[in-house]
Amino acid sequence: MTEIDQAILSRRRFLASLGIITSGVALAPTLAGCDAEPTPARERTPQQGGTLIFGVTSISPYVNPLASTNSRIQWVTDPIVESLYTYDEAGKSVPLLADGEPTVSSDRLTWTIKLKSGVTFSNGDALTAEHVAAVLKFVSNPKSYSDWTSYFGTYVTDAKALDPSTVQISLSKPYGVMRSHLNSLPIVHKDFVAKNDTTVGTGPFKIDKVVQERSVDLVANASYHGTHSWLDGVRFTAVPEPATRLVNLREGRIHVMTDVPPESATTLRADANIQLHSVAAPTDIMTYFVANKPPFNDPRLRKAIAYAMDRKGVRDVVYAGTAQIARGPISPSEEGHNPDSANYGEEPDVAAAKRLMAEAGVDTIEFSLMISNTSNTMKNVGQVLVEGWKKAGIKATLETLDTSAWVTNWGAGKYQLAMTLYESGFGSGHTCFTVIAPKHSAHPLNFGYANPDVDRLMGEAWETQDEAERTAKCKQIDALLADDAIGIPPVYPKFIVAQRTDVTPINEDLMSVGRLKAAPLRMQA
């Protein structure tokens, strides 16, 4: 038996011992990082027409992109709606529905944006400033219960149409990072801002048919103002089981497979009919401490947890080597990632953890780890971490909750250490806004953590319109949060998607902000 075979067997045994081998999907016959070279694909010719089919884990009951920044909604509605600004093929922000950059007043409290002329919604109505103002008012109103409120609610005090093609946005304080958020905010028809069962946008596609929580069919928008898609339609269909999605992909029943199990990556790379995309993107393991109650009101005990964390186990066991060992809370795809943050190792540093516990006057730490079980992945992460902490005599109890219960407890501070997997790209793009904003001492989801330097730097980072300045300040915040052991993700997961080679390649630069752009793709003969 080779060393590689022994390593695979050891990983299988460890997975089995924890009860976390992914059901129905065999582990790849090589280790991640020892990927086989893919067989060269056959020459193919792009063609006009066809329906592109995405196989996703689930379809949201909502079809309004203003309801949530969740990928299950955003991937489906992205071909339907457009934003004031967008990312070009190289990932650079450029105007889309806006006719140029905003004009910002000298006090930085008023932004004025001109709209492109000749743009209509798929129902034939003209895009006017009234529609944009209606969207901004909706997402800045806390009563709308929208994820987007976290980006606009504290800052936008009013939005109004100065004339049919000019919208004016009033702010409570300077908010330069809003320019990045406007890359993502979907501009829907004003009559549909609060409707969840449908939506109307200015994009290259429109809704044809919705089978509740099972599939959504889109058809080309004949009146689209931009370059028309080569596709006739796009279908998003729910295929919950990863093994079934994989079979469907290989048999051509779907063209694109999302949520690829990391352990399947090597096998897929060796398939001549499949192209695998594994990209660093804002898919973050978010960590939250209740820092005003024992045991984590003592920073030494938070640091003990950080030192005793089995990051290597999470990377190799759960993510099959496709994730990157984490340093601070900000991932490599986000502004402010700091590879020099913290000094926590890949494997549990038992000596460091025990030294810190001794300084705090305790022999062990006992706490509950609250995991959001949106998929088996986070449960697996929790189980590996619990086993790793045992090496330092730390006793963690894994509490796995469904999303609703997790959010309820999280919002009320009814936890000790909480973790969840969150895709922040649709709301904040490359900025780290979503990841670090709850660490501000005044944030309603911060329970007891306060660092005046973090508060000051965060305020300055959100105010500036200079991306380089914001990045520099966020790098400082990342280092402070890691040193305070208040933001300690074990790894930075990759965004992994597989597609058939009878479709033109998905743009990986856009994947780096969480997007799966369907409209530019073409079927290939």
Backbone hydrogen bonds, N-H to C=O, Kabsch-Sander energy under -0.5 kcal/mol:
donor,donor_aa,acceptor,acceptor_aa,energy
6,Q,2,T,-2.5
7,A,3,E,-2.3
8,I,4,I,-2.5
9,L,5,D,-2.5
10,S,6,Q,-2.6
11,R,7,A,-2.3
12,R,8,I,-2.6
13,R,9,L,-2.7
14,F,10,S,-2.5
15,L,11,R,-2.8
16,A,12,R,-2.9
17,S,13,R,-2.7
18,L,14,F,-1.5
19,G,15,L,-0.8
19,G,16,A,-0.6
20,I,15,L,-2.9
25,V,22,T,-1.2
26,A,24,G,-0.5
28,A,263,E,-1.0
34,C,31,L,-2.3
47,Q,523,M,-2.9
49,G,230,W,-3.2
52,L,50,G,-0.5
52,L,233,G,-2.1
54,F,52,L,-0.5
54,F,235,R,-3.2
55,G,256,V,-3.3
56,V,54,F,-0.7
56,V,237,T,-2.3
59,I,213,E,-0.6
63,V,196,N,-3.6
67,A,64,N,-2.1
73,I,70,N,-1.3
74,Q,70,N,-2.6
75,W,71,S,-2.9
77,T,73,I,-2.3
78,D,74,Q,-2.0
80,I,77,T,-1.6
81,V,77,T,-2.2
82,E,187,I,-0.6
85,Y,182,L,-1.6
86,T,94,V,-3.0
88,D,92,K,-2.9
91,G,88,D,-2.3
94,V,86,T,-3.0
96,L,84,L,-2.8
97,L,83,S,-1.4
98,A,84,L,-2.1
99,D,114,K,-3.1
100,G,98,A,-0.9
103,T,112,T,-2.8
104,V,102,P,-0.6
105,S,110,T,-2.4
108,R,105,S,-1.7
111,W,169,I,-2.6
112,T,103,T,-2.4
113,I,167,V,-2.7
115,L,165,S,-2.7
116,K,97,L,-2.7
121,F,125,D,-3.6
122,S,201,G,-2.3
124,G,121,F,-2.2
127,L,119,V,-2.9
128,T,126,A,-0.5
129,A,164,P,-2.2
131,H,128,T,-0.9
132,V,128,T,-1.3
133,A,129,A,-2.8
134,A,130,E,-2.1
135,V,131,H,-1.9
136,L,132,V,-2.4
137,K,133,A,-2.6
138,F,134,A,-2.0
139,V,135,V,-2.4
140,S,136,L,-1.2
141,N,138,F,-1.2
144,S,141,N,-2.4
145,Y,142,P,-1.2
147,D,67,A,-0.8
149,T,146,S,-1.5
150,S,147,D,-1.5
151,Y,148,W,-1.5
152,F,148,W,-1.3
153,G,149,T,-3.1
155,Y,152,F,-0.7
156,V,152,F,-2.8
157,T,155,Y,-0.6
157,T,170,S,-2.5
158,D,170,S,-1.4
160,K,168,Q,-2.2
162,L,160,K,-0.6
162,L,166,T,-2.3
163,D,166,T,-1.2
166,T,163,D,-1.7
167,V,113,I,-2.5
168,Q,160,K,-3.0
169,I,111,W,-3.3
170,S,158,D,-2.9
171,L,109,L,-2.8
172,S,155,Y,-2.6
175,Y,108,R,-0.5
176,G,463,E,-1.0
177,V,462,W,-2.0
178,M,175,Y,-1.5
179,R,176,G,-1.6
180,S,177,V,-0.9
181,H,177,V,-1.6
182,L,178,M,-2.2
183,N,180,S,-1.5
184,S,181,H,-1.5
185,L,181,H,-1.8
187,I,82,E,-3.0
188,V,186,P,-0.9
189,H,200,V,-2.3
192,F,189,H,-2.5
193,V,190,K,-0.7
195,K,192,F,-0.9
203,G,80,I,-2.9
205,F,79,P,-1.9
206,K,219,V,-2.5
208,D,217,D,-3.2
209,K,217,D,-1.6
211,V,215,S,-2.7
212,Q,210,V,-0.7
214,R,211,V,-3.1
215,S,211,V,-2.1
216,V,236,F,-2.2
217,D,209,K,-3.3
218,L,234,V,-3.0
219,V,206,K,-2.5
220,A,232,D,-1.8
221,N,204,P,-3.1
222,A,220,A,-0.9
224,Y,221,N,-1.8
230,W,519,A,-0.5
232,D,50,G,-2.5
233,G,50,G,-1.5
234,V,218,L,-1.5
235,R,52,L,-3.1
236,F,216,V,-2.4
237,T,54,F,-2.6
237,T,235,R,-0.5
238,A,214,R,-2.8
239,V,56,V,-3.6
245,R,241,E,-2.3
246,L,242,P,-2.3
247,V,243,A,-2.1
248,N,244,T,-2.8
249,L,245,R,-2.2
250,R,246,L,-2.2
251,E,247,V,-2.2
252,G,248,N,-0.5
252,G,249,L,-1.0
253,R,248,N,-2.1
254,I,248,N,-1.3
255,H,53,I,-2.8
256,V,53,I,-1.8
257,M,498,A,-3.6
258,T,55,G,-2.1
258,T,256,V,-0.5
260,V,496,I,-1.5
264,S,261,P,-2.4
265,A,262,P,-1.5
268,L,264,S,-2.2
269,R,265,A,-2.1
270,A,266,T,-1.0
270,A,267,T,-0.6
271,D,268,L,-1.5
272,A,270,A,-0.6
274,I,271,D,-1.7
275,Q,499,Q,-3.3
277,H,497,V,-3.2
279,V,495,F,-2.4
281,A,493,P,-0.6
283,T,281,A,-3.1
284,D,282,P,-0.7
284,D,422,Y,-2.6
286,M,284,D,-1.0
286,M,420,T,-2.7
288,Y,418,A,-2.3
290,V,416,Q,-2.0
291,A,289,F,-1.0
291,A,447,F,-2.4
292,N,447,F,-0.8
293,K,290,V,-0.7
296,F,293,K,-0.7
298,D,295,P,-1.2
301,L,298,D,-1.3
302,R,298,D,-1.3
303,K,299,P,-2.3
304,A,300,R,-1.7
305,I,301,L,-1.8
306,A,302,R,-2.0
307,Y,303,K,-2.9
308,A,304,A,-1.9
309,M,306,A,-1.1
311,R,309,M,-1.5
311,R,346,E,-0.6
312,K,346,E,-3.1
314,V,310,D,-1.7
315,R,311,R,-2.6
316,D,312,K,-3.0
317,V,313,G,-2.7
318,V,313,G,-0.8
318,V,314,V,-0.9
319,Y,314,V,-1.8
321,G,315,R,-3.0
322,T,319,Y,-2.8
324,Q,492,Y,-2.1
326,A,490,P,-1.8
327,R,328,G,-0.5
331,S,329,P,-0.5
334,E,331,S,-1.9
335,E,430,H,-3.8
337,H,334,E,-1.6
341,S,338,N,-2.0
349,D,307,Y,-3.0
350,V,348,P,-1.1
353,A,349,D,-2.2
354,K,350,V,-2.7
355,R,351,A,-2.2
356,L,352,A,-2.0
357,M,353,A,-2.2
358,A,354,K,-2.4
359,E,355,R,-2.1
360,A,356,L,-1.6
361,G,358,A,-1.1
362,V,357,M,-2.7
367,F,395,K,-2.0
369,L,397,T,-2.9
370,M,368,S,-0.7
370,M,417,L,-3.0
371,I,369,L,-0.6
371,I,399,E,-3.0
372,S,419,M,-1.5
373,N,371,I,-0.7
373,N,401,L,-3.0
374,T,372,S,-1.6
379,K,375,S,-0.8
380,N,376,N,-2.6
381,V,377,T,-2.4
382,G,378,M,-2.5
383,Q,379,K,-2.2
384,V,380,N,-2.2
385,L,381,V,-2.3
386,V,382,G,-2.5
387,E,383,Q,-2.0
388,G,384,V,-2.2
389,W,385,L,-2.6
390,K,386,V,-1.2
391,K,387,E,-0.6
391,K,388,G,-1.2
392,A,389,W,-1.6
393,G,390,K,-1.9
394,I,389,W,-2.1
395,K,365,I,-2.5
396,A,394,I,-0.8
397,T,367,F,-2.4
398,L,396,A,-0.5
399,E,369,L,-3.1
399,E,397,T,-0.5
400,T,398,L,-0.6
401,L,371,I,-2.6
401,L,399,E,-0.6
406,W,402,D,-2.7
407,V,403,T,-2.7
408,T,404,S,-2.1
409,N,405,A,-2.5
410,W,406,W,-2.8
411,G,407,V,-2.8
412,A,408,T,-1.3
413,G,409,N,-0.7
413,G,410,W,-1.0
414,K,409,N,-2.8
415,Y,413,G,-1.4
416,Q,368,S,-0.5
417,L,368,S,-1.6
418,A,288,Y,-2.7
419,M,370,M,-2.7
420,T,286,M,-1.5
422,Y,284,D,-3.2
422,Y,420,T,-0.6
424,S,282,P,-2.1
424,S,422,Y,-0.8
425,G,282,P,-0.8
427,G,424,S,-0.7
428,S,424,S,-2.6
429,G,425,G,-1.8
431,T,428,S,-2.2
436,I,432,C,-2.2
437,A,433,F,-2.2
439,K,436,I,-2.2
440,H,437,A,-1.8
443,H,440,H,-1.8
446,N,443,H,-2.0
447,F,289,F,-0.5
447,F,445,L,-0.6
448,G,446,N,-0.7
454,V,451,N,-0.5
455,D,451,N,-2.3
456,R,452,P,-2.5
457,L,453,D,-2.6
458,M,454,V,-2.5
459,G,455,D,-2.2
460,E,456,R,-2.2
461,A,457,L,-2.5
462,W,458,M,-2.2
463,E,459,G,-1.4
464,T,460,E,-1.8
467,E,465,Q,-0.7
470,R,466,D,-2.5
471,T,467,E,-2.6
472,A,468,A,-2.1
473,K,469,E,-2.1
474,C,470,R,-2.4
475,K,471,T,-2.0
476,Q,472,A,-1.4
477,I,473,K,-2.0
478,D,474,C,-2.7
479,A,475,K,-1.9
480,L,476,Q,-2.1
481,L,477,I,-2.8
482,A,478,D,-2.2
483,D,479,A,-2.4
484,D,480,L,-2.2
485,A,482,A,-1.0
486,I,481,L,-2.4
487,G,481,L,-1.0
492,Y,324,Q,-3.2
495,F,279,V,-3.4
496,I,494,K,-0.7
497,V,277,H,-2.5
497,V,495,F,-0.5
498,A,257,M,-2.4
499,Q,275,Q,-2.5
500,R,255,H,-2.6
501,T,273,N,-2.2
503,V,500,R,-1.0
504,T,522,R,-2.5
508,E,506,I,-0.6
511,M,507,N,-1.4
512,S,508,E,-1.3
513,V,510,L,-1.5
514,G,511,M,-2.6
515,R,510,L,-2.0
518,A,516,L,-0.6
521,L,518,A,-1.6
523,M,47,Q,-0.5
523,M,49,G,-0.5
524,Q,502,D,-3.2
525,A,45,T,-3.0
